[in-house]
Amino acid sequence: MSNNKYSFKNRFKQQQLYHIYSKHGAYFVFLFFSFFLCYVFHLGLSL
């Protein structure tokens, strides 16, 4: 009984961690993409 309860708790924790990672993962990809666009734009201006 206690083992099953622990397993459920651990699974919930893992799911929460995955949700946070997916949320912040999209944000980091957007940040990197905007930085890349700025870099390309700056490179185009210098050329």
VEXDREN-976830 format. One record per atom (N, C-alpha, C): residue in three letters; z, y negated, x; atom name. Coordinates in pm, 1 decimal. Layout:
# residues N
r type = ALA	zz = Z	yy = Y	xx = X	atom = CA
...
# end
This chain:
# residues 47
r type = MET	zz = 0.0	yy = 120.3	xx = 83.3	atom = N
r type = MET	zz = 0.0	yy = 0.0	xx = 0.0	atom = CA
r type = MET	zz = 0.0	yy = -126.4	xx = 87.5	atom = C
r type = SER	zz = 91.5	yy = -129.8	xx = 181.2	atom = N
r type = SER	zz = 101.7	yy = -248.2	xx = 267.4	atom = CA
r type = SER	zz = -21.8	yy = -260.8	xx = 357.3	atom = C
r type = ASN	zz = -76.5	yy = -146.2	xx = 397.4	atom = N
r type = ASN	zz = -194.3	yy = -146.2	xx = 483.4	atom = CA
r type = ASN	zz = -315.3	yy = -203.5	xx = 408.7	atom = C
r type = ASN	zz = -328.0	yy = -167.3	xx = 281.8	atom = N
r type = ASN	zz = -437.2	yy = -216.2	xx = 199.3	atom = CA
r type = ASN	zz = -425.0	yy = -367.2	xx = 177.6	atom = C
r type = LYS	zz = -301.9	yy = -412.7	xx = 160.6	atom = N
r type = LYS	zz = -274.6	yy = -554.6	xx = 141.1	atom = CA
r type = LYS	zz = -313.6	yy = -634.2	xx = 266.5	atom = C
r type = TYR	zz = -281.1	yy = -578.0	xx = 382.0	atom = N
r type = TYR	zz = -313.2	yy = -642.9	xx = 509.5	atom = CA
r type = TYR	zz = -464.4	yy = -651.3	xx = 529.9	atom = C
r type = SER	zz = -531.8	yy = -543.6	xx = 490.2	atom = N
r type = SER	zz = -677.1	yy = -538.5	xx = 504.1	atom = CA
r type = SER	zz = -743.0	yy = -646.8	xx = 418.1	atom = C
r type = PHE	zz = -692.0	yy = -664.2	xx = 298.0	atom = N
r type = PHE	zz = -745.0	yy = -765.7	xx = 207.2	atom = CA
r type = PHE	zz = -721.7	yy = -906.1	xx = 263.0	atom = C
r type = LYS	zz = -603.0	yy = -926.0	xx = 321.3	atom = N
r type = LYS	zz = -567.6	yy = -1055.3	xx = 379.0	atom = CA
r type = LYS	zz = -657.2	yy = -1086.7	xx = 498.8	atom = C
r type = ASN	zz = -680.2	yy = -985.5	xx = 580.8	atom = N
r type = ASN	zz = -763.8	yy = -1002.1	xx = 698.9	atom = CA
r type = ASN	zz = -908.2	yy = -1032.4	xx = 659.3	atom = C
r type = ARG	zz = -954.4	yy = -964.6	xx = 554.7	atom = N
r type = ARG	zz = -1090.9	yy = -984.7	xx = 506.8	atom = CA
r type = ARG	zz = -1107.7	yy = -1126.9	xx = 453.2	atom = C
r type = PHE	zz = -1006.6	yy = -1175.0	xx = 382.2	atom = N
r type = PHE	zz = -1009.6	yy = -1309.8	xx = 326.9	atom = CA
r type = PHE	zz = -1013.3	yy = -1413.4	xx = 438.6	atom = C
r type = LYS	zz = -935.9	yy = -1387.0	xx = 543.7	atom = N
r type = LYS	zz = -931.0	yy = -1477.3	xx = 658.7	atom = CA
r type = LYS	zz = -1067.0	yy = -1483.2	xx = 727.5	atom = C
r type = GLN	zz = -1129.6	yy = -1366.1	xx = 741.9	atom = N
r type = GLN	zz = -1260.1	yy = -1357.1	xx = 805.7	atom = CA
r type = GLN	zz = -1366.1	yy = -1431.3	xx = 723.6	atom = C
r type = GLN	zz = -1358.3	yy = -1415.8	xx = 591.8	atom = N
r type = GLN	zz = -1453.7	yy = -1481.0	xx = 502.3	atom = CA
r type = GLN	zz = -1439.5	yy = -1633.0	xx = 510.9	atom = C
r type = GLN	zz = -1315.1	yy = -1680.2	xx = 518.7	atom = N
r type = GLN	zz = -1287.7	yy = -1822.6	xx = 528.0	atom = CA
r type = GLN	zz = -1342.6	yy = -1878.9	xx = 659.1	atom = C
r type = LEU	zz = -1323.3	yy = -1802.3	xx = 766.4	atom = N
r type = LEU	zz = -1371.4	yy = -1843.2	xx = 898.0	atom = CA
r type = LEU	zz = -1523.7	yy = -1851.6	xx = 898.7	atom = C
r type = TYR	zz = -1588.4	yy = -1753.4	xx = 834.5	atom = N
r type = TYR	zz = -1734.5	yy = -1751.0	xx = 826.7	atom = CA
r type = TYR	zz = -1786.1	yy = -1870.3	xx = 746.6	atom = C
r type = HIS	zz = -1715.4	yy = -1905.6	xx = 638.1	atom = N
r type = HIS	zz = -1754.3	yy = -2018.2	xx = 554.7	atom = CA
r type = HIS	zz = -1747.1	yy = -2149.0	xx = 633.2	atom = C
r type = ILE	zz = -1639.5	yy = -2164.4	xx = 711.0	atom = N
r type = ILE	zz = -1622.5	yy = -2284.9	xx = 793.5	atom = CA
r type = ILE	zz = -1731.5	yy = -2290.8	xx = 900.3	atom = C
r type = TYR	zz = -1761.1	yy = -2174.9	xx = 961.3	atom = N
r type = TYR	zz = -1862.2	yy = -2169.1	xx = 1066.8	atom = CA
r type = TYR	zz = -2000.8	yy = -2204.7	xx = 1013.0	atom = C
r type = SER	zz = -2036.0	yy = -2151.5	xx = 896.2	atom = N
r type = SER	zz = -2167.0	yy = -2178.1	xx = 837.5	atom = CA
r type = SER	zz = -2180.3	yy = -2325.8	xx = 801.3	atom = C
r type = LYS	zz = -2069.6	yy = -2383.5	xx = 751.8	atom = N
r type = LYS	zz = -2068.6	yy = -2523.8	xx = 713.7	atom = CA
r type = LYS	zz = -2088.8	yy = -2613.4	xx = 836.6	atom = C
r type = HIS	zz = -2011.4	yy = -2587.4	xx = 940.4	atom = N
r type = HIS	zz = -2019.4	yy = -2668.6	xx = 1061.2	atom = CA
r type = HIS	zz = -2142.7	yy = -2634.1	xx = 1144.1	atom = C
r type = GLY	zz = -2191.3	yy = -2509.9	xx = 1129.5	atom = N
r type = GLY	zz = -2311.4	yy = -2469.2	xx = 1201.4	atom = CA
r type = GLY	zz = -2431.2	yy = -2552.2	xx = 1158.2	atom = C
r type = ALA	zz = -2444.6	yy = -2574.9	xx = 1027.9	atom = N
r type = ALA	zz = -2553.7	yy = -2656.4	xx = 974.4	atom = CA
r type = ALA	zz = -2540.4	yy = -2800.7	xx = 1022.7	atom = C
r type = TYR	zz = -2417.2	yy = -2850.3	xx = 1031.9	atom = N
r type = TYR	zz = -2392.0	yy = -2986.9	xx = 1076.8	atom = CA
r type = TYR	zz = -2430.8	yy = -3003.8	xx = 1223.2	atom = C
r type = PHE	zz = -2397.4	yy = -2901.7	xx = 1304.7	atom = N
r type = PHE	zz = -2429.8	yy = -2908.6	xx = 1447.3	atom = CA
r type = PHE	zz = -2580.1	yy = -2900.0	xx = 1469.7	atom = C
r type = VAL	zz = -2648.3	yy = -2819.0	xx = 1388.2	atom = N
r type = VAL	zz = -2794.0	yy = -2807.5	xx = 1398.3	atom = CA
r type = VAL	zz = -2859.1	yy = -2940.6	xx = 1362.1	atom = C
r type = PHE	zz = -2808.4	yy = -3006.6	xx = 1258.8	atom = N
r type = PHE	zz = -2859.6	yy = -3136.9	xx = 1216.6	atom = CA
r type = PHE	zz = -2836.6	yy = -3241.6	xx = 1325.0	atom = C
r type = LEU	zz = -2719.1	yy = -3236.7	xx = 1387.5	atom = N
r type = LEU	zz = -2684.3	yy = -3330.8	xx = 1493.7	atom = CA
r type = LEU	zz = -2775.8	yy = -3311.2	xx = 1614.4	atom = C
r type = PHE	zz = -2798.3	yy = -3185.2	xx = 1650.8	atom = N
r type = PHE	zz = -2884.9	yy = -3153.5	xx = 1764.3	atom = CA
r type = PHE	zz = -3029.2	yy = -3193.8	xx = 1735.2	atom = C
r type = PHE	zz = -3074.3	yy = -3171.9	xx = 1612.6	atom = N
r type = PHE	zz = -3211.2	yy = -3206.1	xx = 1573.4	atom = CA
r type = PHE	zz = -3233.8	yy = -3357.1	xx = 1578.0	atom = C
r type = SER	zz = -3134.8	yy = -3434.6	xx = 1529.3	atom = N
r type = SER	zz = -3145.2	yy = -3580.7	xx = 1531.1	atom = CA
r type = SER	zz = -3144.7	yy = -3632.5	xx = 1674.9	atom = C
r type = PHE	zz = -3063.3	yy = -3569.9	xx = 1760.6	atom = N
r type = PHE	zz = -3058.9	yy = -3607.8	xx = 1901.8	atom = CA
r type = PHE	zz = -3192.6	yy = -3578.5	xx = 1969.1	atom = C
r type = PHE	zz = -3251.9	yy = -3463.9	xx = 1934.4	atom = N
r type = PHE	zz = -3381.4	yy = -3424.5	xx = 1989.4	atom = CA
r type = PHE	zz = -3490.6	yy = -3522.0	xx = 1944.9	atom = C
r type = LEU	zz = -3485.6	yy = -3565.6	xx = 1819.6	atom = N
r type = LEU	zz = -3583.3	yy = -3661.1	xx = 1767.6	atom = CA
r type = LEU	zz = -3572.0	yy = -3794.4	xx = 1839.7	atom = C
r type = CYS	zz = -3447.8	yy = -3839.2	xx = 1861.7	atom = N
r type = CYS	zz = -3423.9	yy = -3964.8	xx = 1933.5	atom = CA
r type = CYS	zz = -3475.6	yy = -3955.2	xx = 2076.1	atom = C
r type = TYR	zz = -3456.0	yy = -3839.4	xx = 2139.1	atom = N
r type = TYR	zz = -3501.2	yy = -3817.7	xx = 2276.9	atom = CA
r type = TYR	zz = -3653.7	yy = -3822.4	xx = 2285.5	atom = C
r type = VAL	zz = -3720.1	yy = -3758.4	xx = 2188.9	atom = N
r type = VAL	zz = -3866.8	yy = -3756.8	xx = 2185.2	atom = CA
r type = VAL	zz = -3920.0	yy = -3897.8	xx = 2159.6	atom = C
r type = PHE	zz = -3854.0	yy = -3969.9	xx = 2070.6	atom = N
r type = PHE	zz = -3894.4	yy = -4107.3	xx = 2038.8	atom = CA
r type = PHE	zz = -3878.6	yy = -4197.9	xx = 2160.8	atom = C
r type = HIS	zz = -3768.9	yy = -4180.7	xx = 2234.2	atom = N
r type = HIS	zz = -3742.3	yy = -4258.9	xx = 2354.9	atom = CA
r type = HIS	zz = -3845.0	yy = -4226.3	xx = 2463.3	atom = C
r type = LEU	zz = -3881.2	yy = -4097.9	xx = 2472.1	atom = N
r type = LEU	zz = -3980.7	yy = -4053.4	xx = 2569.2	atom = CA
r type = LEU	zz = -4117.3	yy = -4114.1	xx = 2535.3	atom = C
r type = GLY	zz = -4148.4	yy = -4120.1	xx = 2406.6	atom = N
r type = GLY	zz = -4275.0	yy = -4177.7	xx = 2362.1	atom = CA
r type = GLY	zz = -4282.4	yy = -4327.2	xx = 2392.1	atom = C
r type = LEU	zz = -4170.4	yy = -4397.2	xx = 2382.1	atom = N
r type = LEU	zz = -4166.0	yy = -4540.0	xx = 2410.6	atom = CA
r type = LEU	zz = -4184.8	yy = -4567.0	xx = 2559.4	atom = C
r type = SER	zz = -4123.5	yy = -4484.0	xx = 2642.8	atom = N
r type = SER	zz = -4133.5	yy = -4502.6	xx = 2787.4	atom = CA
r type = SER	zz = -4275.0	yy = -4473.2	xx = 2837.1	atom = C
r type = LEU	zz = -4344.9	yy = -4382.1	xx = 2768.7	atom = N
r type = LEU	zz = -4483.2	yy = -4350.3	xx = 2805.2	atom = CA
r type = LEU	zz = -4575.3	yy = -4456.0	xx = 2746.0	atom = C
# end
